[in-house]
Amino acid sequence: MVDGDGLKTPIKHLLNHSRIHQQVSHGALTPKSAGGSEHRPWQRRKGRSNEWTHLGGMRLDYVLPSADLTVLSSGVFWPSKNHPLRHLVLDDKGREKPTAGSDHRLVWVDIGC
């Protein structure tokens, strides 16, 4: 929502919509990762690196639950450099590349009953 060439106004309207869970869209439960914080994209970015979902250093992927749901936790599957599952986002040469599966990282939200 901060970086990139896309239109920012429409996503801001969506993230602030009253029917969207505000804590997930832009509050304390916004999905985060340790791996995004460690990643250095090719271009300097201003957004919060722990909220990035793309190798280009941007938050491009969202899970936006309804405001009336109970959200327990959320995250972005982007393992840190020391995490045992780190190999799942690296290519066969150990590089964080789109050829490792995707240049986007999985975003998840755990909702309660």
PASEBA-1860 file (N, C-alpha, C; in nm, 3 decimals):
! residues 113
1> MVDGDGLK> 0.083/-0.119/0.000/0.000/0.000/0.000/0.087/0.125/0.000 ~ 0.213/0.113/0.036/0.302/0.229/0.039/0.386/0.237/-0.087 ~ 0.442/0.125/-0.130/0.536/0.123/-0.241/0.471/0.072/-0.369 ~ 0.543/0.083/-0.480/0.497/0.032/-0.607/0.425/0.136/-0.690 ~ 0.396/0.099/-0.814/0.335/0.191/-0.909/0.183/0.180/-0.915 ~ 0.125/0.088/-0.842/-0.019/0.065/-0.850/-0.102/0.178/-0.792 ~ -0.232/0.169/-0.816/-0.325/0.266/-0.760/-0.347/0.235/-0.612 ~ -0.312/0.326/-0.525/-0.317/0.302/-0.382/-0.453/0.334/-0.319
9> TPIKHLLN> -0.527/0.426/-0.376/-0.655/0.466/-0.318/-0.754/0.350/-0.310 ~ -0.773/0.268/-0.414/-0.870/0.158/-0.403/-0.837/0.059/-0.291 ~ -0.708/0.022/-0.275/-0.676/-0.074/-0.169/-0.692/-0.010/-0.032 ~ -0.664/0.119/-0.019/-0.686/0.188/0.109/-0.834/0.187/0.146 ~ -0.920/0.210/0.046/-1.064/0.205/0.072/-1.106/0.066/0.116 ~ -1.055/-0.037/0.050/-1.089/-0.174/0.087/-1.040/-0.206/0.228 ~ -0.915/-0.175/0.259/-0.859/-0.206/0.391/-0.932/-0.133/0.503 ~ -0.990/-0.019/0.474/-1.060/0.059/0.576/-1.211/0.037/0.576
17> HSRIHQQV> -1.260/-0.052/0.490/-1.404/-0.076/0.481/-1.457/-0.133/0.612 ~ -1.573/-0.090/0.654/-1.630/-0.130/0.783/-1.661/-0.279/0.793 ~ -1.676/-0.347/0.681/-1.706/-0.491/0.684/-1.582/-0.578/0.686 ~ -1.463/-0.516/0.680/-1.336/-0.587/0.685/-1.280/-0.577/0.827 ~ -1.222/-0.685/0.875/-1.161/-0.690/1.008/-1.043/-0.593/1.014 ~ -1.061/-0.483/1.084/-0.962/-0.376/1.086/-0.828/-0.414/1.149 ~ -0.830/-0.502/1.247/-0.705/-0.544/1.310/-0.620/-0.628/1.216 ~ -0.684/-0.697/1.121/-0.611/-0.776/1.022/-0.569/-0.688/0.905
25> SHGALTPK> -0.655/-0.600/0.861/-0.624/-0.519/0.743/-0.513/-0.419/0.767 ~ -0.508/-0.359/0.887/-0.403/-0.261/0.913/-0.377/-0.237/1.063 ~ -0.411/-0.335/1.145/-0.393/-0.321/1.289/-0.293/-0.419/1.346 ~ -0.314/-0.453/1.471/-0.220/-0.540/1.545/-0.211/-0.680/1.487 ~ -0.315/-0.726/1.416/-0.315/-0.861/1.359/-0.280/-0.864/1.210 ~ -0.225/-0.756/1.159/-0.179/-0.756/1.019/-0.077/-0.868/1.003 ~ -0.092/-0.955/0.902/0.002/-1.066/0.883/0.146/-1.017/0.868 ~ 0.236/-1.085/0.941/0.377/-1.048/0.943/0.465/-1.172/0.932
33> SAGGSEHR> 0.594/-1.149/0.899/0.690/-1.259/0.892/0.828/-1.211/0.936 ~ 0.910/-1.306/0.978/1.050/-1.275/1.009/1.132/-1.268/0.881 ~ 1.101/-1.352/0.783/1.177/-1.357/0.658/1.167/-1.229/0.578 ~ 1.050/-1.166/0.578/1.035/-1.039/0.507/1.125/-0.931/0.565 ~ 1.139/-0.932/0.697/1.225/-0.834/0.763/1.371/-0.850/0.724 ~ 1.411/-0.972/0.694/1.550/-1.000/0.657/1.579/-0.979/0.508 ~ 1.474/-0.976/0.428/1.490/-0.969/0.283/1.531/-0.828/0.238 ~ 1.621/-0.821/0.144/1.664/-0.694/0.086/1.630/-0.695/-0.064
41> PWQRRKGR> 1.518/-0.630/-0.101/1.480/-0.628/-0.243/1.577/-0.544/-0.325 ~ 1.569/-0.558/-0.457/1.658/-0.487/-0.547/1.636/-0.337/-0.545 ~ 1.516/-0.293/-0.503/1.483/-0.151/-0.500/1.450/-0.109/-0.357 ~ 1.493/0.006/-0.314/1.465/0.055/-0.178/1.314/0.075/-0.160 ~ 1.263/0.030/-0.046/1.120/0.040/-0.017/1.097/0.111/0.115 ~ 0.976/0.173/0.129/0.941/0.246/0.251/0.848/0.166/0.342 ~ 0.776/0.070/0.288/0.678/-0.006/0.366/0.743/-0.090/0.475 ~ 0.660/-0.142/0.566/0.709/-0.226/0.676/0.753/-0.362/0.620
49> SNEWTHLG> 0.881/-0.392/0.632/0.935/-0.514/0.573/0.875/-0.641/0.634 ~ 0.834/-0.639/0.759/0.775/-0.759/0.819/0.634/-0.786/0.768 ~ 0.576/-0.693/0.690/0.444/-0.712/0.630/0.452/-0.740/0.480 ~ 0.572/-0.746/0.425/0.588/-0.774/0.283/0.540/-0.916/0.251 ~ 0.484/-0.931/0.132/0.442/-1.063/0.084/0.501/-1.095/-0.053 ~ 0.589/-1.009/-0.102/0.644/-1.024/-0.236/0.794/-0.996/-0.235 ~ 0.869/-1.068/-0.319/1.015/-1.049/-0.325/1.055/-0.908/-0.366 ~ 0.966/-0.835/-0.430/0.994/-0.697/-0.468/0.987/-0.601/-0.351
57> GMRLDYVL> 0.955/-0.652/-0.232/0.949/-0.568/-0.113/0.821/-0.489/-0.101 ~ 0.707/-0.558/-0.120/0.577/-0.491/-0.109/0.474/-0.586/-0.047 ~ 0.373/-0.528/0.011/0.259/-0.605/0.058/0.158/-0.609/-0.057 ~ 0.157/-0.720/-0.129/0.070/-0.734/-0.246/-0.042/-0.836/-0.227 ~ -0.030/-0.921/-0.125/-0.124/-1.031/-0.106/-0.196/-1.013/0.027 ~ -0.325/-1.042/0.027/-0.409/-1.015/0.143/-0.504/-1.131/0.171 ~ -0.535/-1.150/0.298/-0.649/-1.228/0.342/-0.727/-1.131/0.428 ~ -0.851/-1.102/0.390/-0.929/-0.998/0.457/-1.058/-1.058/0.512
65> PSADLTVL> -1.054/-1.108/0.635/-1.174/-1.166/0.693/-1.279/-1.061/0.727 ~ -1.400/-1.108/0.739/-1.512/-1.023/0.775/-1.492/-0.966/0.916 ~ -1.543/-0.846/0.937/-1.529/-0.778/1.067/-1.595/-0.855/1.180 ~ -1.693/-0.939/1.150/-1.764/-1.010/1.257/-1.699/-1.144/1.295 ~ -1.586/-1.178/1.235/-1.516/-1.302/1.271/-1.416/-1.277/1.383 ~ -1.390/-1.381/1.461/-1.288/-1.375/1.566/-1.157/-1.422/1.506 ~ -1.059/-1.335/1.501/-0.929/-1.369/1.446/-0.834/-1.400/1.561 ~ -0.773/-1.518/1.557/-0.683/-1.563/1.662/-0.538/-1.524/1.633
73> SSGVFWPS> -0.498/-1.536/1.508/-0.361/-1.502/1.469/-0.354/-1.492/1.317 ~ -0.240/-1.444/1.269/-0.220/-1.431/1.125/-0.071/-1.429/1.097 ~ -0.036/-1.443/0.971/0.105/-1.438/0.936/0.129/-1.448/0.786 ~ 0.255/-1.435/0.751/0.302/-1.454/0.615/0.405/-1.565/0.623 ~ 0.388/-1.670/0.541/0.486/-1.779/0.543/0.610/-1.735/0.465 ~ 0.702/-1.678/0.538/0.831/-1.635/0.484/0.931/-1.661/0.596 ~ 0.981/-1.784/0.604/1.067/-1.824/0.716/1.196/-1.743/0.723 ~ 1.242/-1.721/0.845/1.369/-1.650/0.866/1.486/-1.734/0.816
81> KNHPLRHL> 1.602/-1.674/0.809/1.721/-1.742/0.756/1.759/-1.866/0.837 ~ 1.726/-1.869/0.965/1.762/-1.982/1.051/1.647/-2.080/1.073 ~ 1.532/-2.057/1.012/1.415/-2.143/1.032/1.434/-2.275/0.957 ~ 1.393/-2.388/1.016/1.410/-2.518/0.951/1.333/-2.535/0.819 ~ 1.232/-2.454/0.795/1.155/-2.464/0.670/1.200/-2.363/0.565 ~ 1.309/-2.295/0.591/1.360/-2.193/0.499/1.381/-2.248/0.357 ~ 1.424/-2.372/0.346/1.451/-2.431/0.214/1.329/-2.431/0.123 ~ 1.209/-2.419/0.179/1.087/-2.422/0.098/1.069/-2.296/0.013
89> VLDDKGRE> 1.140/-2.189/0.045/1.127/-2.066/-0.032/1.256/-2.032/-0.108 ~ 1.347/-2.127/-0.115/1.473/-2.106/-0.186/1.480/-2.195/-0.310 ~ 1.554/-2.152/-0.410/1.571/-2.236/-0.528/1.681/-2.340/-0.502 ~ 1.714/-2.420/-0.602/1.811/-2.529/-0.583/1.953/-2.479/-0.556 ~ 1.978/-2.351/-0.573/2.109/-2.293/-0.543/2.107/-2.213/-0.413 ~ 1.995/-2.221/-0.339/1.985/-2.152/-0.210/1.953/-2.005/-0.219 ~ 1.902/-1.962/-0.335/1.866/-1.822/-0.354/1.716/-1.803/-0.341 ~ 1.679/-1.688/-0.287/1.537/-1.655/-0.275/1.491/-1.598/-0.408
97> KPTAGSDH> 1.441/-1.687/-0.492/1.405/-1.651/-0.629/1.262/-1.693/-0.659 ~ 1.199/-1.629/-0.760/1.065/-1.672/-0.801/1.062/-1.818/-0.846 ~ 1.175/-1.870/-0.895/1.178/-2.010/-0.940/1.167/-2.108/-0.824 ~ 1.169/-2.057/-0.701/1.152/-2.143/-0.585/1.004/-2.180/-0.567 ~ 0.918/-2.133/-0.650/0.776/-2.163/-0.643/0.694/-2.042/-0.680 ~ 0.728/-1.929/-0.621/0.658/-1.805/-0.651/0.737/-1.689/-0.593 ~ 0.714/-1.571/-0.648/0.775/-1.452/-0.589/0.682/-1.389/-0.485 ~ 0.568/-1.455/-0.461/0.475/-1.414/-0.355/0.484/-1.513/-0.239
105> RLVWVDIG> 0.454/-1.468/-0.120/0.454/-1.555/-0.002/0.311/-1.575/0.046 ~ 0.286/-1.692/0.101/0.153/-1.729/0.147/0.112/-1.645/0.268 ~ -0.009/-1.591/0.263/-0.066/-1.514/0.374/-0.177/-1.598/0.437 ~ -0.179/-1.606/0.571/-0.279/-1.688/0.638/-0.341/-1.612/0.755 ~ -0.464/-1.649/0.786/-0.536/-1.595/0.901/-0.607/-1.710/0.970 ~ -0.587/-1.724/1.100/-0.650/-1.829/1.181/-0.773/-1.767/1.248 ~ -0.891/-1.818/1.214/-1.014/-1.765/1.273/-1.075/-1.866/1.368 ~ -1.138/-1.817/1.473/-1.199/-1.902/1.575/-1.347/-1.921/1.549
113> C> -1.405/-2.016/1.623/-1.547/-2.044/1.608/-1.631/-1.957/1.698
END
